[in-house]
Amino acid sequence: MAGKTVLIVDDSTTMRTLLKMALAGIDLIKPPIIIEAVDGLDGLNKFRSSALDFIITDIKMPNMDGLQFIAAVRKENQVIPIIVLSTKGEESSIRCNSQIDCLLLSEIEMDNTLLGKATTAL
């Protein structure tokens, strides 16, 4: 039996790969199933067609940015945990957004906090 299902939404192939590696490094009985999306629109389609346990998303992406993606998800599901990855300078607009569960701003914060938040969700 497989683990919980995670949707990673990021236009950076490198970031998606790093997130997959970080999630794979969590010591779990059942490793997570990871679904990838290349932007918010792709993420929304995969959200609608998959049974997900939580979402990790970037903010700055083509086609549909992360805030638009989160708003669309929240119209359909108010309880799925959403972790947002962001760079410094974007946090003021994001931190005030009550639709997200966690905001990670830096590589150090991502390394330490992502594993804790993901372990809780998994």
N, C-alpha and C positions, 0 to 999 in steps of 0.2 A: 504494500500500500504506500502511495506517495505522500509527501508532506504537503504543507500548505502552499497555495499558489500566490506568487508575487508578480505584479506587473511593474516593469521598469520602463519609464517613459523619458527618453533623452535622445537628442539628435546626435550626440557624440558616441560613436562606436567605442572609443576608448573608455569613456565613463561607464557605459553599459557593461563592458567587459570587467572593469574594476569592481563595479557593484556586484556582478555575478560572482566574482572571486571572493569578495568580502562575505556575501551570503553563504557561499559554499564552505567558508571557513568556520561557520557557526557550528558548534558541536551539537548536533541534533540526532535523534533516533531516525527520523525520516527527513532527508534533505528536501528543501523547497523545490517546487516546480517554478521555473522562472520563464515568464513571457516577456518579450521585448517589443517596444514600440519606438519608432523613429521620430515621432512628434505627437503633439496633442491630439490631432485628428486620428492618427493611427491608434493612439492609446485609447481614445474614446470608442473606436470600433472594437478593439480587443477587450475593453472593459465590458461592452455590451454582449460580447459573444463568449465570455469566459466566466467561470465561477472563481472569483478572486478573494483572497484573504486580506491583502493590503497592497498599497500602491506606493512606489517611489517615483517622484517626478522632478524634472528640471523646470525652470521657469522660462528662460529664453530659448524658444524653439520656433522653427518656421511653421507655416500653415495654421496652427492653433497653438498659442503659447500656454504655459503651464497654468496661469490663472484662469484662462478661458476653459481649459481642460478640467480643472478642479471644480469650477462653477457648474459645468455640464454634468460631471459625476455627481455632485451634491444634489442636483435636481432629481436624480434617480436613486441615489443611495446616500443617506445622511450619516451612516455609521461606519462605513469602511475606513480603516485607518489610512491616512495619507501623510507620507513623509516628503518634504520638499527639500531639494538640494539647490543651493543658490550661492552666488558669489557676493562678496562684500559690495555694498552700494545698493543692492536690491532689497535688503532686509526691511527697510522702513515700510514699503508698500505691502510686503508679505506678512510681517509680524502682526499687523493689524487685521489680518484676514482670519476670521474665526472658522473658516472652512478646512483648515489644515490641522494636523495633529502634532507635527514636529517640523521645525525649520533648522536645517544644518547649513552653516555658513562657510566653513573652511575645511581644508583637508584634515586638520587635527581633530576638529569637532566631528567630521564625518567618520574618521577612523574609530574614535572612542564612543560616539553616540549612536551611530548607525547600527553597530552590532548590538548594543543594548536595546534600542527600540525594535530592531528586527527580531531579536530573540524573544522579546515580550509578545510581539505580534504572532510569531510562529509558535 
